[in-house]
Amino acid sequence: MKGPPAGTNGPALSRWVIDACTRGEEQGGLGFTCAGVCDAQPPPAADVEALRGWLDRAEHGSMGYMADQFADRLDPQRVLAGARSVVMVADRYALREGPADGAAEAERSDGTPRGRVARYARGRDYHGTIKRRLHRLADALRAAFPGEQFRSFADTAPVLERRFAQRAGLGWLAKNAMLIHPAHGSWLLLGGFLTTLELPTPPTAEQPLFVDHCGTCMRCIDACPTGAIARQPLEAGGRARVDATRCISYLTIEHEGAIEPARAPRMGDWVFGCDVCQEVCPHNSERPSAGVDRLRADYASKRATLPLLDMVRWEKADRSLLTVSAMKRATAEMFRRNAVVALANEWRRTGNPALRAALDALRNDPSPLLGLTARQSLD
């Protein structure tokens, strides 16, 4: 990738960086959906207290790294010494189609019991897809500005990505804690880099800061199957808060132990992640005129669902087939547990005796976790 013309600096350099991020790859750019820049100042006191309270209430569950990296998330200088600016980018990974999940329904057409995968994990692993392009830009800037430092991230460094994205004009933070762009909705993957290079924040006429357009809407809160999105703080004028220990995405991806019997029936057919709060969001409703009407090939759906009766027998080798996607985050044991939960929910919905027989056979599985999950699902 070619760097900026010699002598480019100040606001002109910021404009060049944003253009380089959003220009199509066929034109020498990186092809991101949107991009922006902001300074690398620490978050305001209110954000610090919100994160501290979330950790104090143990709503991060078993994600101990969130507590371990608390200080780093509040001080960009601990992540990159001398950081002055942040470049934030967003990649669109799903189209605005409302609650419809055509890919999953198509895969169900053979009648096989299947578990759903969140849309972001259906294609190639976004971590590498985003970071590889960011590295190209950082390398071009490093060549043009010797001595300047860069650290790229895509959910891979202890930074408050969504807060930086908000400040960089990529959207607002919704009640479900997702970032929403007024045109592209919330089907966005974030990435960026910290740099010691000074990139002035463009004026609002060029990089608007979007105000909260959620208003009084409570659809995501009402639709969440497990009640993970806090209601009371919002009604009292507080900040959005998601209890990870109730969230289906956390339960299927991060949580390694048994799932509470009271929550398992609410998990439906999800076996990796959950899209419910985004499916019901009005800002993700169908809008053909939203701009780009095609997705990057990397995010094309390879598998929207996984066959449950196969999953309950998975070994490590079977799970290894998913290593090119973000689904490699979960272990084979976790996938099997998730499949048992989804299988039990499908049995309750349909009364299919074959599913009941499969669950019965798993009661005494050699895996203590699988055996316990099967027994709890039938009690």
Steps between C-alpha positions, in 0.01 A plus 500: 500500500631845409549751779379862503662759274812658643424787736149380590424572865242651734132481390607399148672192639190401695292533182753290310489225765119487502489492121762225488291293741171536313617506138446172318790256483480503122586869529790450739305540823403258777130469428360555849136601533582812700791655688585792726771639726509645849754581768633232734380659821388272786125448540296742716438427868147376431633224273759403759236467770269305268772246423605477865139441607453230235807319629406548866161340433683207336293547185808407298465141618807287435661759271776569750705683240251786520596560863867425443518761223288762675782754531611447139150565364491834677838623382599470132857589600529158665414340167723721286737742670470848354169431325342822375232384257267212422383388158175301515346295220184293461431207270143411412446124537126463441238680295208691643232234466315535829421185701513270196779241502476357153834322514404302810156414364648377174732264686205361699313397187604135532331472839823430690503651853747789483641761733545860389827691480516876549544681171842645582651151529360349180786608276875528544644613832460878509803551724743418220284646224498842667851507643672403175360809329577724796860380493524607136395853593726511805795385288433774243482765774809362674694536176377858454560597865807314626512461875124507554345197670180307426305222672213343314208320663176323413368383833859399574627775733371645829341814360141627520435454129135601496566819694778596262276412203229725641745787538628436146151551356413138421171495690348511847488245781160335524312354796639157419852654512543452124628776273234611250570696184192683365538353151670166560336401828691285750623219274850644532836358603743750648874541479759773505842604615661726754781717371750754623427693182283808548176473305271793576133413542313632192233767555148370563398611151734228367482249785168539682451368852174310501263556788301213651218410262362215714260732678237317704530180296539190718482228235844355572429491874159340456625244246811379683416136582693498827438856623868591468442866411435713808175694504492689830818711453366618165162592641679697770711682241802276549736340252447190287612186676515136395543224755734267315418209729147499355595571138471207258815612320695476825341170599577333167843651432675603823342292778667159526296336774144377536217733400242572766189285439275806531681674213556210261137489372524870414803447274288363218700361210809717539825302518750781441404856584160666465351765271158554658555856629633603159229320303224698672679836481318750273838627383566158346166489318505435128629799309620426146614861456739488796803525272726203437274209407762229506731365764869436496564145377675417828168539684292288263319236702678163488272346763206670668409189698665185634338151510413427862504119486852513354618767743418297811761248382767750403865441585783753482562411136142592410525836670827568315298536179387838637845649556470734199202667668445684827335180626843369598447698821292216649634155585359172369364430848315832501356435155373161618343659809335769288369234262342307787323813622373583150399136441298500822328823401415354159361187667279713726377695198427202274462198730710300253573162667828462311631812671388370839684175429818690410481695826439181699811346345706796618399471866804285577743657256867464605519878511366614839388830346307329219341244732392770745359721223301210353359399838404855589329546163272203570423564868 
